[in-house]
């Protein structure tokens, strides 16, 4: 099906006419959740403090390493089990909102149904993108675009297998 710009604009206006603020809220919730799990904060210290800190840090390196490792594992688990299903639910909300005013309870769609399948496929998407990025930066960017439609596919059909989701996203 081919659409031109005018038809797409009219469809978007119609879809958002009754639920504009709910759509803004859904996008805002996803942005807040994403930024909360991916943001980092740093210390700002002067040159005098660096030498004092470095002298006392060497004895604490194993503890610092353990804390960073545990925090990283907790962050990855939160991302896999909370953020990615929320992303699928948000995509589901926007897909439903095209045809009729969707309810904000649709954001929970990623947590119901085939939850573990959604978690597994989204986790694989993140891992594959990371591994392609380790190879070189450009293949990572290409694969991130190739896998971009996976949340939408899972929002429509959470029972897709990993192979089907990746193949359909690649074709799209």
N, C-alpha and C positions, 0 to 999 in steps of 0.2 A: 504494500500500500504506500503510495507516494503522497506526501503532504507538502504544501508550500508554506511559506512563512506566515501568511495571513491566516490560513486554516489552523496552524499550530497556535498562533496568538489567540484566536477566538476560542479554541478548546481550552487553553490555559485560563482565560478570563472567565469562562463558564464554570470551570472546575473550582476556581478560587472565589467565585462570587459569594457563596454562602459560608465558606469556611476559611477565609483568609487568616484570621487571627489564630485559629486552631492550627493551621499549617505553620504559621510563624512560631507558635509555641512548640510544635513537634520538632521543627528544625533547631530551635533554640535548645531544647532538652538534649538532643543528640550532640549539638556543638559543646554544650557544657560537659556532658559525660566524656566526650572525646578529649576535650582540653584538660579535664581533671586527671585523666589517666596518662596523658602523654606529656604534660608540662613538667618542667624541671626548674628548680630554684637553685641558685648558687650563692656562695658567700663572696663578699667583697672585703678583702683584707689588704692592708698596706704592706710595704716591703719589710718593715720592722716586725710585723706579726708573722710573716712567712717563716723567718728563721726560727722563731720561738715554736711555731706549730710544727715545723719539720723535725725539730729535735725530739719532740714528744710523740710524734706520730709513728715513728719506726717501731716502737714496742706495741702499738695498737694495730698494725697492719693486718694480722689475721682476723681480728675482731671487725675491722672496717670491711675487709673482704667478705666475711660471713654476712654482715648486715646488708651489704650491697647485693650479694647473691640472693638472700632471702627476700629482700625488697623487690628485686627483679622478678623472682618467681611469683610473688604475690601479684605484682603488676601484670604479668603475663596471664595469670589465672583470671584476674578480674577482667582483663581485656577479652579473653576467650569465652568466659562463661557469662559475662554481663554485657560488655560493650558490643560485641559482634551480634548477639541476638537482638539487642536494642536497635542496632543498625538495620537488621532485616525487618524488624517490626516497623521502623520508621519508613522504610521503602514500601512496605505493605500499606501503610497509611496513605502515602502519596499515590500509590497505584489505585487504591479504592476511591480516593478523593476525586479522581478523574471522572468517575461515573456517577457518584452520588456523594453527598456530604458524609465523610467518614467520622467515626467516633474516635476520641483519643484513646479508648481502650484497645484500639487496633495496634498501638505501640507495643502491647504485650504479646503480639502474635509470634514473635521470635522465641518466646519462652514457653509457648504451648505447642501442641502438635508433636512434631518430630524434633524436639529440642536438641538432643544429642547429635542428630544428623546435621543440624544447622551449625552447632558448635564445631563439629569435626570438619565440615567443608570450609567454613570460614577460617579455621585454624590452618588447614592445608593451604588455603589461598595466601594467608600471611607468610607462612613458611616458604612456599614456593617463590613468592615475590622477593623475600629476603635472600634466598639462595641465588636467584637470578641476579640480584643486585650485587651480591658478593663476587659473582663471576666478572661482571663489568657493570658500570652504571647504566649504560644504554639498554642492555637486555632487561634490566630490572624495570626501567621505565616502560619499555614495550610490553612486558608481561603485566605490569600493573594496569595498563590500558586493556590488555587482553582479558584480564580477570575482573574488570570493572563492573560487569553486568551480573556477576554471581549473586550479590545480595538481592537484586531484583528477581532473578530466577528463583531463588529460595523463598522470596516473599510470595511469589505466585504458586510455587509447588515445593513445599518443604520436604517432600519425599524423594526428590531427585537424588541419584547417586552422585558421588564425587566426580566420576568420569563423565557422566551426562552433563553435570553443571559446568564443568570446565570446557567440554566440547561445545555446548551451546553458547557459552560466553565467548569462546574463540570465534565461532561463526558469526556472532553478532558484531 
